[in-house]
Amino acid sequence: MSERFFLYDDSVSSSIRFVSFLGERGRYDLCIIHTDRYFGKAIVLDIQRNRFAIIGPDDLNEEGYIEYAFQLSTEEAAELTSFLLEIV
């Protein structure tokens, strides 16, 4: 077996929040991870849809990004964006 070449192998402190809510268009089961990595952005995992994205305020303002990242309709993405604007 060849030797492994690590790019990095760090342990960091993080804040993890699990939240589930019902919107008018669907249910959202999320895990939001805040660390000192990724330039202050949060890792948002959509547990039901098995998708994740690294999201900051700039990403929430980018048209179509949430729809693309989580494979949501425009209406569903608007609900999720509304919530994420409060916490990211």
Secondary structure by P-SEA (a helix, b strand, c coil): ccbbbbcbbbbbbbbbbbbbbccccbbbbbbbbbcccccccccccccccccccccccccccccccccccccccaaaaaaaaaaaaacc
